[in-house]
Amino acid sequence: MIAYRAARLPVDGATRRDWWLAIDGGCIRAVGPEPPAGAERVDLGDLDLVPGLVDLHSDCLAARARPRPTTVLPLASAIHDLDAELAGHGITTHLLCVSLEDDAVKHRSIDRARTVAAALAGQRRRLRVDHRLHMRVDVTGTTVDAAPEIAATGALGLVSYMDHTPGQGQFTDIEAWRGYYAQLAEHADGDVDVELRLRLLEKKRGQGRAAEVRRRVARIAREAGVTLASHDDDSEETVRRAVDLGAGIAEFPVTLEAALAARRAGLGILMGAPNARRGVSHYGNLSARGALAEGCLDALASDYHPPSLLVAAYLIAETCDWAAAMGLVTEGPARLAGLEDRGRIAVGRRADLAAVELVGGHPVVRQTWVEGRPVLGAVAVATGVR
């Protein structure tokens, strides 16, 4: 048994200073002001010790596999690169997004989704952190037919439905939609404007099937025993629809009206860490900080930038309770996804942990543990104290 003393630990929603946490056999065995008798002791000095971060929406693998439009790296290498990055930022549970979306570009397709899901299933036992799938299904397309196959590849952690048709949801402005899809289409063969016109026509034609696709997605989530999330709710009506479908999460609500409706309905509210870090949405939608101020935020997700998860929590902690801020990236997302064995510092929970040092006000992870195993090298080297 090894016991670690840290400057701060979030325990039962409160900030505990100079407490000890003991781990053995991959689990937390003791937490308190004194170490257990007989435990090997490690003093972490000024470092904070927090639960390993739980990331429910990570949509950044493509950028690792295609760092430039003309550069394609092996998918297996990209997964390992991302895995190392996650561990370095204290993320111990990672839900990798796989989008089932009819798209006009060859590098974001159902075939790519199948490839990514299979690659992750084949490698996840050799990776540092716990990787699972977040399966996102476009309700205007036909890719829902492949959803059971993707779900069966293993380690499904969350299912969500999305509608990126411009004029509602995330893209109230068609120019914002064009800007987003132009970035994808520029990687494809052919004329970008033609690609975008075809994509828009497909989405508009697909509105007639959206209701049935949502029902099918909800059924897949129920059968898999995972939480269903509604993506980009923009009104009380879309929130009511999510509740009727059995959703448990309102993911990235784009208006305060939708966030308040989700809170009244009892849905968990998940928003993007880059949004919280910057203080504004890059599409001009609801600010995560604004949602928090209104009592409408339960958890943050990395979205497209894993380093922002921890940074956002520490920035939020500058204006509110530190333990509560840490809960937005640990206990909150674990609870929303039904991951009851992690996300909290408590006896019997998984020893998924991160030791964090503030360097010039910026949080830097010095060590990450997954089920009690340090994954950034020897802890004595990482912390400098033992």
C-alpha positions, 0 to 999 in steps of 0.5 A, a space after each residue: 500500500 502506498 499513501 500520498 500526501 497532497 496540498 489539496 484533494 477534493 473529497 466529498 465536495 470539499 477541499 481537503 488540505 494536507 490529507 493522505 490518500 492510500 492506494 492498493 490493488 488498483 483502488 483507493 483504500 484510505 483517505 484522511 488527515 493521517 496515512 494508514 499504519 504500515 503504508 509506504 509514504 510519498 509526500 507530493 509537496 505543493 502538488 494537488 491530487 485530483 481524480 483522473 479526468 473523465 472526458 465524455 466527448 473527444 472529437 480530435 483523433 482526425 487532427 492527429 491522424 491528418 495533422 496537415 491536409 496532405 499528411 496522413 499518419 497510420 491510424 494506430 500511431 495516431 491513437 497511441 499519440 492521442 493516448 499519450 497526450 491524454 495521460 499527460 493532461 490527467 485524462 484517465 477515461 476517454 470517450 472517443 467520438 465516432 461520427 456516423 454521418 453521411 458526408 460529402 468528404 472521403 475522410 469523414 465517412 461511415 467506412 472511417 467510423 468502422 475503421 476507427 471503432 475497430 482500431 480502438 477495440 483492437 488496441 485499447 488494452 495496450 493503451 495507457 488510459 481507459 478508452 471507450 466510444 462515444 457514438 454520434 449519429 446524424 439523424 438526417 442521414 442513413 448511417 444509423 443502419 451501421 450503428 449496431 455494428 459499430 456499437 458491437 465493436 466493444 467499449 461503447 460508453 455513450 450514444 448521442 444524436 445530432 442534426 447539423 442542418 444549418 438554420 437550427 442547433 449548432 449552426 443557426 448561421 449558414 455561413 458558420 455551417 459553410 465554414 465548418 464543412 468547408 474545412 472538411 471538404 477541402 480534404 476531398 477530391 473535387 470542387 468544395 462549393 459543389 461538395 457543400 451544395 450536395 451536402 446541404 441538399 442531402 441534409 434537407 432531404 433527410 429531415 423527413 427521416 429524422 424522427 425515426 432515426 432518433 427513435 432508433 438511436 434511443 433504442 440502441 442506447 437502451 439496449 447497450 445500457 449506456 446513456 443517451 445524449 441530445 446534441 446542440 439543443 436550442 429550445 425547450 421543444 428540443 429538450 422536451 423531445 430529448 426527455 421523451 426519447 429517454 436522454 440523460 444528457 443535454 450535450 452542448 446546449 446552444 441557448 440559455 433557454 435550452 439549458 434552463 429547460 434541461 435543468 428543469 427536466 433533470 437532464 445532465 448538462 455537458 459543455 465544452 472545456 474550450 468554451 469554458 476556457 475562452 469564456 465564449 463559444 467559437 460559434 457565438 452560442 451559449 457560453 459555458 461560463 454563462 451556463 455555470 453562472 445560471 446553475 446549468 452546468 454539470 460537466 465539461 468535455 474536451 470537445 476538440 482540445 484535450 489540454 483545455 479540460 484541466 485548464 478550464 477547471 482551474 480557471 473556473 476555480 479562480 472564481 468559485 470553490 476549487 473542489 466544485 470546479 474539479 468536479 466538473 471534469 471528474 465526478 460530474 462527467 462520470 455520474 452523467 455516463 453512469 461510471 460509478 467506479 471512478 470520478 471521486 476520491 473515495 474508498 473503493 473507487 478506482 485509483 485513477 488520479 492526477 498530481 497537478 502542479 500550478 506553474 505560473 498559474 497554469 496547471 501542469 500534470 506531473 503524474 497520472 495513475 490509472 487503476 493505481 499504476 503510474 503511466 507517466 514514468 516513475 512517480 519519484 522522477 515526476 514529483 521529485 519527492 519521496 
